[in-house]
Amino acid sequence: MFNITIIKKLYQSYPSVEKIREVLHENPYMCLCKLNGVGFKTADDLLLKIDKVSKKNIQEGKKPILFFNFDLRTSYQRMKACADFVLSENENNGNTYMSIKMFQKECITLAKDAIDNLAKVIKSSEDIYFDKETLRIARTNTYETEAYIANRIKDGLKSNILWNYNIEKYRNVDGSNLTDSQMLTMEYISKNNIVVLRGYAGSGKSFSTKALINLLKDNNKRFLILAPTGRASKIIAGYTKCSAMTIHRGLAYIPFDEWGKNKDNPITEEIVIVDETSMVDIFLFKRLLEAIDFTKTKLLLIGDDAQIPSVGCGNLLYDILNSKIIPTVSLDKIFRYGTGGLSTIATDIRESKVYLDKEKQGVQQFGEDKSYTYMPVIQDKAIDYITSLYKKLIEQGYNTEDILVLSSQNKGNYGTIKLNNSIQSMINPKSNKYLKFGDSEYRIGDRVIQCVNDYKAMLYNDGNYSDEVTTFISNGEIGNIIDVQCSGIVIDYDGVIIFCPKTSMQNIKLGYAISMHKSQGGQAKVVILFTPKAHTFMLNSNLLYVGATRAKEKCYHIGEADTINKAIKKKENFDRKTFLGDLLVS
């Protein structure tokens, strides 16, 4: 009754048929649920079917498929697996806890016959945390992670390292004078161990950061600049003209779960600067805090709380800002777009202000510079429309690096896969030299995006490569295919040339169109933002804000006014249920 995929995974996890039978007999739910890609629902459906057939076989005097020493349907094991699944799904939705009432409701829906075991599961499971006062339930590790973050932040704020420098001499940056608000970054970091620099897109966070780095350099202060993704680290490295790296690399991470920088071997720099903090999940932030000795090192967190929260659970930046316990510099004035359309629209989206007139027919443009253009296109015609627009932009002199197409989903009729294939067929037609993988073909000249961290990407040099000569390519890096071979493809990631074998090509995708989540931390001259009606459920103001503010010059928004207006009224980071905010102020 096991399909071939599950059978393969079982054989990969256990040495023999006998061992598989033994584990399935003793703890069937644990056995199946720990397999990659096999959730509780799949395991439960399969096990109950096996149990039913086996019982019938016994009644008929036949050999059972599998025999269990307990009633599977009403068992403790079933409820424990169900509880773990419910808490896991809750975290997948960004939350770190859920109410006990909602938890019970979900468990009843999934495994009603085993619900009598729920109280025992909660009481006896060390990996489940239940707060009797607040009636909140969570994974123990998740709660302890947020508690650790709160305690380390509060401890870090107690012992401040004082710097005494003339900050006024750093007011001018690249020929422009900083505002008094922008100057506060240097003032606050001179007096406090932990500081937050909060600013909306285009508000001058980069100038504040550059001024601080000028101060650090002049006074021989060693600093470490980090960001959650490779693209984000390149952005901050570009405008600071200083080395920057991912948080994983800065902490000398070695797969799997080894961290070179930790409590016993802390960061030695005098200040750590973290950009795009809203993207950092609580588990990674805990690792960072473990590696910082606040008696020797300061921490500056830079971010925009109007952007998308982390893909992982938690709401780090939002919770920190709302706690108001960390000295915070807030930049509200927008400089990047002047009084242009992008500035107006970004502000309206951030403030949940509807700006489109759904009764108005045709194109709507905003700003004297017409930098934001709304194009009403029904979703069934949108893919072709976007492809034609992309081609026109190329004909106007833009290249593929200048244009970024964004959708909220990867799969489906209106996702990035469909968009990528359509754009590719238009601007990079099929040739004799290509490599087919999954739903896509990969051709010389194609734009591609790295979808997972690759810690052992093989460097390519004049046709030579080896798994012993490697580099790190981070999740979100975008490059271009410069050669296609039968065994793999050669990719240029901003001057770093790597060979991606066919066995690793599940880790890359075409990169003409990417998800809004993947775009966070990056920029392009022109953004084509696609928000089809079919994506209404998952669209929110955070996604729209990120999408629009990736554009440095122009944003073309393709969709329907009603869909956009509904999304503007929803804020993802307001909805996440987390412990951290309360723990910081307790």
FIVO-575365 format. One line per field, with one value per residue (C-alpha): residue in three letters; x negated, y negated, z negated. Coordinates in pm, whole numbers, plus 50000, padded with zeros to 5 digits. Layout:
BEGIN
aa [ALA / ...]
x [X / ...]
y [Y / ...]
z [Z / ...]
***
This chain:
BEGIN
aa [MET / PHE / ASN / ILE / THR / ILE / ILE / LYS / LYS / LEU / TYR / GLN / SER / TYR / PRO / SER / VAL / GLU / LYS / ILE / ARG / GLU / VAL / LEU / HIS / GLU / ASN / PRO / TYR / MET / CYS / LEU / CYS / LYS / LEU / ASN / GLY / VAL / GLY / PHE / LYS / THR / ALA / ASP / ASP / LEU / LEU / LEU / LYS / ILE / ASP / LYS / VAL / SER / LYS / LYS / ASN / ILE / GLN / GLU / GLY / LYS / LYS / PRO / ILE / LEU / PHE / PHE / ASN / PHE / ASP / LEU / ARG / THR / SER / TYR / GLN / ARG / MET / LYS / ALA / CYS / ALA / ASP / PHE / VAL / LEU / SER / GLU / ASN / GLU / ASN / ASN / GLY / ASN / THR / TYR / MET / SER / ILE / LYS / MET / PHE / GLN / LYS / GLU / CYS / ILE / THR / LEU / ALA / LYS / ASP / ALA / ILE / ASP / ASN / LEU / ALA / LYS / VAL / ILE / LYS / SER / SER / GLU / ASP / ILE / TYR / PHE / ASP / LYS / GLU / THR / LEU / ARG / ILE / ALA / ARG / THR / ASN / THR / TYR / GLU / THR / GLU / ALA / TYR / ILE / ALA / ASN / ARG / ILE / LYS / ASP / GLY / LEU / LYS / SER / ASN / ILE / LEU / TRP / ASN / TYR / ASN / ILE / GLU / LYS / TYR / ARG / ASN / VAL / ASP / GLY / SER / ASN / LEU / THR / ASP / SER / GLN / MET / LEU / THR / MET / GLU / TYR / ILE / SER / LYS / ASN / ASN / ILE / VAL / VAL / LEU / ARG / GLY / TYR / ALA / GLY / SER / GLY / LYS / SER / PHE / SER / THR / LYS / ALA / LEU / ILE / ASN / LEU / LEU / LYS / ASP / ASN / ASN / LYS / ARG / PHE / LEU / ILE / LEU / ALA / PRO / THR / GLY / ARG / ALA / SER / LYS / ILE / ILE / ALA / GLY / TYR / THR / LYS / CYS / SER / ALA / MET / THR / ILE / HIS / ARG / GLY / LEU / ALA / TYR / ILE / PRO / PHE / ASP / GLU / TRP / GLY / LYS / ASN / LYS / ASP / ASN / PRO / ILE / THR / GLU / GLU / ILE / VAL / ILE / VAL / ASP / GLU / THR / SER / MET / VAL / ASP / ILE / PHE / LEU / PHE / LYS / ARG / LEU / LEU / GLU / ALA / ILE / ASP / PHE / THR / LYS / THR / LYS / LEU / LEU / LEU / ILE / GLY / ASP / ASP / ALA / GLN / ILE / PRO / SER / VAL / GLY / CYS / GLY / ASN / LEU / LEU / TYR / ASP / ILE / LEU / ASN / SER / LYS / ILE / ILE / PRO / THR / VAL / SER / LEU / ASP / LYS / ILE / PHE / ARG / TYR / GLY / THR / GLY / GLY / LEU / SER / THR / ILE / ALA / THR / ASP / ILE / ARG / GLU / SER / LYS / VAL / TYR / LEU / ASP / LYS / GLU / LYS / GLN / GLY / VAL / GLN / GLN / PHE / GLY / GLU / ASP / LYS / SER / TYR / THR / TYR / MET / PRO / VAL / ILE / GLN / ASP / LYS / ALA / ILE / ASP / TYR / ILE / THR / SER / LEU / TYR / LYS / LYS / LEU / ILE / GLU / GLN / GLY / TYR / ASN / THR / GLU / ASP / ILE / LEU / VAL / LEU / SER / SER / GLN / ASN / LYS / GLY / ASN / TYR / GLY / THR / ILE / LYS / LEU / ASN / ASN / SER / ILE / GLN / SER / MET / ILE / ASN / PRO / LYS / SER / ASN / LYS / TYR / LEU / LYS / PHE / GLY / ASP / SER / GLU / TYR / ARG / ILE / GLY / ASP / ARG / VAL / ILE / GLN / CYS / VAL / ASN / ASP / TYR / LYS / ALA / MET / LEU / TYR / ASN / ASP / GLY / ASN / TYR / SER / ASP / GLU / VAL / THR / THR / PHE / ILE / SER / ASN / GLY / GLU / ILE / GLY / ASN / ILE / ILE / ASP / VAL / GLN / CYS / SER / GLY / ILE / VAL / ILE / ASP / TYR / ASP / GLY / VAL / ILE / ILE / PHE / CYS / PRO / LYS / THR / SER / MET / GLN / ASN / ILE / LYS / LEU / GLY / TYR / ALA / ILE / SER / MET / HIS / LYS / SER / GLN / GLY / GLY / GLN / ALA / LYS / VAL / VAL / ILE / LEU / PHE / THR / PRO / LYS / ALA / HIS / THR / PHE / MET / LEU / ASN / SER / ASN / LEU / LEU / TYR / VAL / GLY / ALA / THR / ARG / ALA / LYS / GLU / LYS / CYS / TYR / HIS / ILE / GLY / GLU / ALA / ASP / THR / ILE / ASN / LYS / ALA / ILE / LYS / LYS / LYS / GLU / ASN / PHE / ASP / ARG / LYS / THR / PHE / LEU / GLY / ASP / LEU / LEU / VAL / SER]
x [50000 / 49692 / 49624 / 49279 / 49173 / 49239 / 49073 / 48758 / 48753 / 48794 / 48502 / 48291 / 48369 / 48345 / 48096 / 48334 / 48693 / 48686 / 48588 / 48858 / 49121 / 48990 / 49007 / 49348 / 49477 / 49346 / 49404 / 49567 / 49645 / 49295 / 49151 / 49349 / 49378 / 49004 / 48961 / 48902 / 49221 / 49451 / 49681 / 49929 / 50224 / 50050 / 49914 / 50248 / 50446 / 50201 / 50170 / 50546 / 50596 / 50325 / 50478 / 50825 / 50705 / 50487 / 50778 / 50995 / 50723 / 50699 / 51076 / 51053 / 50761 / 50510 / 50173 / 50200 / 50001 / 49885 / 49999 / 50012 / 50027 / 50264 / 50572 / 50420 / 50724 / 50756 / 50387 / 50158 / 49915 / 50172 / 50261 / 49893 / 49823 / 50135 / 50033 / 49684 / 49835 / 50076 / 49797 / 49572 / 49838 / 49896 / 49526 / 49536 / 49796 / 49548 / 49679 / 49483 / 49784 / 50154 / 50438 / 50520 / 50878 / 50768 / 50516 / 50787 / 51017 / 50751 / 50668 / 51035 / 51073 / 50775 / 50795 / 51123 / 51111 / 50780 / 50871 / 50894 / 50512 / 50462 / 50424 / 50169 / 49979 / 49953 / 49853 / 49600 / 49431 / 49110 / 49116 / 49455 / 49481 / 49812 / 49864 / 50154 / 50193 / 50219 / 50352 / 50093 / 49933 / 49617 / 49315 / 49080 / 48778 / 48964 / 49073 / 48725 / 48575 / 48792 / 48726 / 48352 / 48370 / 48565 / 48324 / 48011 / 48147 / 48232 / 47890 / 47720 / 47894 / 47765 / 47391 / 47332 / 46993 / 46952 / 46785 / 46696 / 46647 / 46732 / 47015 / 47085 / 46780 / 46958 / 47274 / 47175 / 47195 / 47124 / 47188 / 47519 / 47582 / 47761 / 48076 / 48074 / 48276 / 48015 / 47740 / 47909 / 47778 / 47423 / 47532 / 47735 / 47475 / 47209 / 47415 / 47591 / 47497 / 47806 / 47973 / 48240 / 48233 / 48586 / 48662 / 48897 / 48775 / 48592 / 48577 / 48199 / 48099 / 47805 / 47669 / 47701 / 47515 / 47240 / 47187 / 47154 / 46902 / 46698 / 46687 / 46587 / 46307 / 46164 / 46154 / 46017 / 46329 / 46358 / 46703 / 46891 / 47170 / 47429 / 47755 / 47992 / 47942 / 47664 / 47852 / 47911 / 47545 / 47438 / 47672 / 47527 / 47174 / 47240 / 47343 / 47103 / 46806 / 46725 / 46722 / 47055 / 47174 / 47471 / 47540 / 47467 / 47124 / 47051 / 47123 / 46905 / 47193 / 47108 / 47393 / 47557 / 47607 / 47243 / 47163 / 46802 / 46896 / 47077 / 47070 / 46732 / 46587 / 46764 / 46746 / 46438 / 46551 / 46655 / 46987 / 47212 / 47439 / 47737 / 47931 / 48283 / 48360 / 48728 / 48619 / 48433 / 48615 / 48592 / 48375 / 48105 / 48120 / 48067 / 47749 / 47630 / 47694 / 47510 / 47202 / 47208 / 47039 / 47213 / 46928 / 46714 / 46946 / 47235 / 47527 / 47706 / 48025 / 48142 / 48481 / 48821 / 49115 / 49351 / 49178 / 49252 / 49173 / 48932 / 49025 / 48969 / 49188 / 49167 / 49195 / 48857 / 48828 / 49197 / 49186 / 48863 / 48998 / 49330 / 49157 / 48991 / 48709 / 48429 / 48314 / 48459 / 48386 / 48695 / 48655 / 48988 / 48895 / 48862 / 48565 / 48514 / 48809 / 48846 / 49211 / 49251 / 49514 / 49319 / 49282 / 49654 / 49762 / 49514 / 49646 / 50010 / 49949 / 49760 / 50046 / 50312 / 50455 / 50645 / 50503 / 50663 / 50997 / 51164 / 51430 / 51169 / 51106 / 50764 / 50410 / 50349 / 50013 / 49881 / 49628 / 49479 / 49221 / 49492 / 49268 / 49565 / 49807 / 50111 / 50227 / 50569 / 50535 / 50753 / 50549 / 50619 / 50447 / 50177 / 49898 / 49895 / 49925 / 49629 / 49420 / 49487 / 49407 / 49081 / 48984 / 49063 / 48840 / 48555 / 48607 / 48589 / 48237 / 48288 / 48120 / 48242 / 48050 / 48247 / 48593 / 48755 / 49093 / 49264 / 49554 / 49671 / 49658 / 49426 / 49667 / 50005 / 50132 / 50010 / 49695 / 49328 / 49276 / 49535 / 49400 / 49041 / 49119 / 49319 / 49053 / 48777 / 48954 / 48982 / 48633 / 48417 / 48566 / 48484 / 48156 / 47978 / 47787 / 48007 / 48065 / 48412 / 48488 / 48834 / 49079 / 48809 / 48531 / 48203 / 48028 / 47716 / 47802 / 48084 / 48129 / 48139 / 48188 / 48036 / 48319 / 48124 / 47792 / 47518 / 47216 / 47017 / 47081 / 46806 / 46590 / 46548 / 46225 / 46159 / 46357 / 46219 / 46420 / 46401 / 46602 / 46282 / 46265 / 46587 / 46750 / 47069 / 47368 / 47653 / 48024 / 48159 / 47843 / 47923 / 47686 / 47663 / 47601 / 47285 / 47253 / 47470 / 47325 / 47488 / 47391 / 47488 / 47470 / 47214 / 47347 / 47192 / 47295 / 47154 / 46808 / 46812 / 46828 / 46966 / 47060 / 47406 / 47434 / 47763 / 47794 / 47816 / 48040 / 48343 / 48171 / 48200 / 48489 / 48523 / 48486 / 48667 / 48963 / 48926 / 49150 / 49197 / 49048 / 48733 / 48706 / 48679 / 48336 / 48283 / 48347 / 48386 / 48431 / 48774 / 49021 / 49322 / 49550 / 49817 / 50110 / 50375 / 50718 / 50633 / 50371 / 50613 / 50597 / 50223 / 50176 / 50130 / 49988 / 49647 / 49608 / 49726 / 49492 / 49192 / 49281 / 49321 / 49014 / 48780 / 48800 / 48532 / 48688 / 49025 / 49291 / 49555 / 49834 / 50041 / 50370 / 50722 / 50801 / 51036 / 50771 / 50506 / 50738 / 50830 / 50464 / 50377 / 50614 / 50430 / 50104 / 49924 / 49700 / 50000 / 50149 / 49859 / 49894 / 49561 / 49422 / 49134 / 49320 / 49454 / 49125 / 48930 / 49143 / 49193]
y [50000 / 49777 / 49588 / 49607 / 49265 / 49358 / 49698 / 49528 / 49287 / 49576 / 49763 / 49445 / 49411 / 49772 / 50052 / 50342 / 50457 / 50610 / 50280 / 50094 / 50342 / 50316 / 49937 / 49927 / 50179 / 49990 / 49628 / 49602 / 49231 / 49129 / 49355 / 49201 / 48841 / 48795 / 48881 / 48573 / 48464 / 48699 / 48506 / 48624 / 48624 / 48852 / 49080 / 49096 / 49180 / 49453 / 49609 / 49617 / 49792 / 50045 / 50099 / 50153 / 50404 / 50585 / 50626 / 50757 / 51004 / 51134 / 51187 / 51385 / 51591 / 51415 / 51262 / 50889 / 50631 / 50483 / 50567 / 50303 / 50389 / 50098 / 49938 / 49705 / 49482 / 49390 / 49409 / 49169 / 49197 / 49071 / 48771 / 48688 / 48689 / 48481 / 48226 / 48195 / 48137 / 47868 / 47677 / 47716 / 47580 / 47290 / 47202 / 47239 / 46961 / 46738 / 46776 / 46897 / 46991 / 47059 / 47048 / 47375 / 47342 / 47323 / 47601 / 47832 / 47746 / 47835 / 48162 / 48263 / 48193 / 48413 / 48694 / 48683 / 49049 / 48992 / 48663 / 48822 / 48842 / 48471 / 48369 / 48646 / 48542 / 48182 / 48283 / 48552 / 48405 / 48216 / 48066 / 47898 / 47579 / 47480 / 47159 / 47215 / 46842 / 46718 / 47049 / 47041 / 47351 / 47381 / 47589 / 47575 / 47491 / 47205 / 47053 / 47094 / 46926 / 46616 / 46615 / 46631 / 46342 / 46129 / 46200 / 46139 / 45810 / 45693 / 45801 / 45628 / 45300 / 45302 / 45265 / 44996 / 44930 / 44554 / 44391 / 44022 / 43885 / 43566 / 43697 / 43358 / 43395 / 43688 / 43501 / 43468 / 43789 / 43791 / 43418 / 43426 / 43317 / 43561 / 43453 / 43439 / 43763 / 43938 / 43813 / 43986 / 44324 / 44226 / 44056 / 44353 / 44616 / 44414 / 44434 / 44771 / 45133 / 45211 / 44969 / 45001 / 44790 / 44803 / 44645 / 44681 / 44742 / 44433 / 44264 / 44238 / 44545 / 44596 / 44244 / 44289 / 44617 / 44472 / 44187 / 44438 / 44644 / 44331 / 44271 / 44631 / 44623 / 44294 / 44427 / 44772 / 44952 / 45303 / 45376 / 45666 / 45600 / 45877 / 45939 / 46237 / 46303 / 46279 / 46021 / 45803 / 45826 / 45717 / 45416 / 45289 / 45373 / 45169 / 44847 / 44869 / 44978 / 45226 / 45603 / 45756 / 46114 / 46327 / 46390 / 46760 / 46683 / 46425 / 46689 / 46942 / 47181 / 47537 / 47768 / 47911 / 47700 / 47623 / 47261 / 47147 / 46827 / 46895 / 46826 / 46994 / 46829 / 46493 / 46229 / 46012 / 45697 / 45397 / 45354 / 45581 / 45415 / 45620 / 45499 / 45611 / 45726 / 45785 / 46087 / 46253 / 46537 / 46596 / 46907 / 46736 / 46427 / 46643 / 46781 / 46427 / 46319 / 46627 / 46507 / 46150 / 46051 / 45726 / 45624 / 45587 / 45562 / 45334 / 45430 / 45211 / 45351 / 45187 / 45256 / 45155 / 45300 / 45233 / 45509 / 45881 / 46060 / 46352 / 46668 / 46856 / 46808 / 46504 / 46129 / 46013 / 45651 / 45574 / 45711 / 45527 / 45195 / 45232 / 45317 / 44973 / 45094 / 45052 / 44700 / 44650 / 44403 / 44363 / 44211 / 44103 / 43856 / 44014 / 43900 / 44166 / 44081 / 43712 / 43629 / 43896 / 44160 / 44441 / 44237 / 44159 / 44516 / 44667 / 44433 / 44511 / 44886 / 44863 / 44665 / 44897 / 44611 / 44712 / 44513 / 44676 / 44563 / 44890 / 44699 / 44532 / 44697 / 44757 / 44689 / 44484 / 44310 / 44141 / 43865 / 43601 / 43858 / 44119 / 44367 / 44582 / 44706 / 44921 / 45128 / 45293 / 45637 / 45940 / 46234 / 46462 / 46215 / 46100 / 46347 / 46246 / 45878 / 45897 / 46084 / 45817 / 45540 / 45715 / 45732 / 45361 / 45270 / 45474 / 45295 / 44961 / 45046 / 45217 / 45555 / 45854 / 45736 / 45411 / 45574 / 45771 / 45942 / 46023 / 46251 / 46371 / 46742 / 46973 / 47242 / 47218 / 47045 / 46703 / 46795 / 46731 / 47062 / 46970 / 46616 / 46736 / 46982 / 46721 / 46449 / 46694 / 46802 / 46437 / 46302 / 46616 / 46858 / 47226 / 47327 / 47656 / 47610 / 47641 / 47860 / 47975 / 48003 / 48020 / 47774 / 47558 / 47553 / 47384 / 47200 / 46989 / 46631 / 46726 / 46544 / 46786 / 46760 / 46977 / 47113 / 47262 / 47192 / 47387 / 47420 / 47630 / 47474 / 47590 / 47311 / 47326 / 47219 / 47274 / 47596 / 47727 / 47787 / 48009 / 48078 / 47995 / 47636 / 47475 / 47151 / 47035 / 46922 / 46793 / 46837 / 46556 / 46495 / 46415 / 46497 / 46572 / 46901 / 46872 / 47234 / 47545 / 47897 / 48236 / 48285 / 47940 / 47564 / 47290 / 46984 / 46642 / 46496 / 46141 / 46261 / 46582 / 46866 / 47197 / 47529 / 47655 / 48029 / 48173 / 48347 / 48005 / 47824 / 47857 / 47576 / 47319 / 47168 / 46930 / 46579 / 46343 / 46361 / 46430 / 46422 / 46105 / 46288 / 46367 / 46008 / 45859 / 45711 / 45661 / 45385 / 45332 / 45030 / 45151 / 45372 / 45541 / 45623 / 45886 / 45930 / 46154 / 46207 / 46574 / 46468 / 46255 / 46481 / 46447 / 46087 / 45818 / 45467 / 45599 / 45788 / 45492 / 45259 / 45486 / 45531 / 45162 / 45050 / 45289 / 45042 / 44777 / 44598 / 44739 / 44981 / 45126 / 45282 / 45541 / 45653 / 45555 / 45259 / 45448 / 45713 / 45450 / 45246 / 45554 / 45645 / 45295 / 45341 / 45653 / 45645 / 45975 / 45861 / 45745 / 46093 / 46304 / 46445 / 46437 / 46443 / 46203 / 45875 / 45966 / 46120 / 45805 / 45587 / 45833]
z [50000 / 49981 / 50302 / 50460 / 50327 / 49963 / 50012 / 50144 / 49849 / 49602 / 49756 / 49739 / 49367 / 49250 / 49334 / 49400 / 49455 / 49109 / 48950 / 49143 / 49023 / 48666 / 48658 / 48829 / 48576 / 48272 / 48373 / 48716 / 48701 / 48598 / 48868 / 49153 / 49035 / 49008 / 49375 / 49587 / 49761 / 49566 / 49335 / 49076 / 49314 / 49563 / 49291 / 49110 / 49421 / 49518 / 49172 / 49113 / 49447 / 49363 / 49019 / 49167 / 49428 / 49173 / 48930 / 49211 / 49313 / 48955 / 48943 / 49266 / 49141 / 49368 / 49284 / 49196 / 49392 / 49059 / 48710 / 48436 / 48066 / 48002 / 48150 / 48406 / 48451 / 48082 / 47992 / 47807 / 48097 / 48343 / 48127 / 48065 / 48438 / 48495 / 48229 / 48377 / 48721 / 48601 / 48425 / 48729 / 48964 / 48727 / 48753 / 49131 / 49122 / 48940 / 48585 / 48285 / 48074 / 48101 / 47852 / 47680 / 47804 / 48168 / 48109 / 47971 / 48259 / 48519 / 48343 / 48327 / 48697 / 48786 / 48530 / 48338 / 48232 / 48051 / 47881 / 47533 / 47544 / 47606 / 47241 / 47187 / 47499 / 47376 / 47024 / 47110 / 47420 / 47345 / 47694 / 47634 / 47424 / 47266 / 47071 / 46831 / 46760 / 47119 / 47258 / 47535 / 47677 / 47885 / 47960 / 47662 / 47877 / 48041 / 47711 / 47564 / 47872 / 47830 / 47454 / 47519 / 47766 / 47519 / 47232 / 47441 / 47573 / 47222 / 47096 / 47389 / 47309 / 46950 / 47012 / 47272 / 47431 / 47464 / 47764 / 47756 / 48107 / 48287 / 48503 / 48661 / 48887 / 49055 / 49147 / 49514 / 49717 / 50090 / 50111 / 49921 / 49565 / 49338 / 49158 / 48778 / 48777 / 48990 / 48759 / 48465 / 48585 / 48495 / 48174 / 48053 / 48142 / 47957 / 47636 / 47662 / 47725 / 47933 / 48174 / 48442 / 48759 / 48897 / 49229 / 49521 / 49873 / 49996 / 49655 / 49637 / 49435 / 49670 / 49608 / 49231 / 49258 / 49477 / 49231 / 48947 / 49144 / 49215 / 48841 / 48772 / 49029 / 48904 / 48549 / 48633 / 48520 / 48660 / 48800 / 48956 / 49208 / 49245 / 49429 / 49442 / 49815 / 50068 / 50275 / 49970 / 49869 / 50219 / 50201 / 49875 / 49989 / 50303 / 50133 / 49835 / 50052 / 49777 / 49754 / 49652 / 49622 / 49529 / 49161 / 49217 / 49359 / 49089 / 48827 / 49015 / 49062 / 49171 / 49277 / 49090 / 48776 / 48698 / 48623 / 48611 / 48431 / 48106 / 47732 / 47694 / 48005 / 48033 / 48303 / 48246 / 48427 / 48222 / 48398 / 48603 / 48860 / 48981 / 49284 / 49385 / 49031 / 49109 / 49316 / 49027 / 48852 / 48478 / 48498 / 48705 / 48484 / 48178 / 48339 / 48402 / 48043 / 47916 / 48102 / 47967 / 47642 / 47551 / 47322 / 47635 / 47936 / 48033 / 48260 / 48516 / 48669 / 48993 / 49141 / 49270 / 49077 / 49368 / 49565 / 49557 / 49231 / 49239 / 49428 / 49104 / 48800 / 48579 / 48633 / 48512 / 48625 / 48570 / 48215 / 48132 / 48257 / 48077 / 47749 / 47756 / 47529 / 47785 / 47883 / 48230 / 48509 / 48728 / 49075 / 49220 / 49493 / 49840 / 50051 / 50317 / 50541 / 50468 / 50521 / 50786 / 50833 / 50668 / 50350 / 50343 / 50405 / 50157 / 49887 / 49971 / 49964 / 49635 / 49481 / 49628 / 49833 / 50147 / 50439 / 50745 / 50879 / 50977 / 51169 / 51389 / 51722 / 51870 / 51752 / 51436 / 51387 / 51075 / 51014 / 51239 / 51344 / 51413 / 51231 / 51124 / 51388 / 51322 / 51618 / 51583 / 51738 / 51660 / 51542 / 51840 / 52073 / 51832 / 51915 / 52282 / 52186 / 51946 / 52202 / 52466 / 52216 / 52125 / 52493 / 52542 / 52248 / 52398 / 52730 / 52545 / 52431 / 52097 / 52041 / 51842 / 51534 / 51540 / 51538 / 51258 / 51296 / 50967 / 50877 / 50536 / 50630 / 50820 / 50933 / 51105 / 51416 / 51303 / 51115 / 51189 / 51371 / 51636 / 51659 / 51693 / 51970 / 52161 / 52130 / 52218 / 52538 / 52642 / 52571 / 52572 / 52826 / 52825 / 52982 / 53032 / 52708 / 52404 / 52100 / 52001 / 51630 / 51475 / 51629 / 51786 / 52042 / 51960 / 52244 / 52286 / 52192 / 51957 / 51628 / 51330 / 50954 / 50682 / 50464 / 50172 / 50004 / 50180 / 49957 / 50202 / 50543 / 50780 / 50918 / 51297 / 51468 / 51840 / 51850 / 51523 / 51207 / 50903 / 50589 / 50398 / 50526 / 50410 / 50301 / 50135 / 50344 / 50130 / 50169 / 50389 / 50595 / 50960 / 51243 / 51615 / 51794 / 52004 / 52117 / 52140 / 52128 / 52126 / 51762 / 51633 / 51685 / 51622 / 51437 / 51390 / 51053 / 51079 / 51176 / 50973 / 51229 / 51107 / 51262 / 51165 / 51237 / 51352 / 51014 / 50845 / 51091 / 50864 / 50670 / 50950 / 51145 / 51437 / 51298 / 51534 / 51294 / 50923 / 50620 / 50418 / 50120 / 50317 / 50436 / 50087 / 50038 / 50413 / 50666 / 51041 / 51264 / 51377 / 51192 / 51351 / 51057 / 51127 / 50886 / 51046 / 50898 / 50839 / 50580 / 50376 / 50072 / 50017 / 50136 / 49870 / 49834 / 49726 / 50054 / 50261 / 50075 / 50128 / 50494 / 50573 / 50377 / 50561 / 50853 / 50879 / 51178 / 51287 / 51168 / 51400 / 51198 / 51387 / 51236 / 51144 / 50920 / 50692 / 50619 / 50543 / 50321 / 50116 / 50068 / 49945 / 49650 / 49524 / 49329 / 49274 / 48990 / 48788 / 48789 / 48660 / 48309 / 48126 / 47773 / 47828 / 47794 / 47449 / 47337 / 47423 / 47196 / 46911]
***
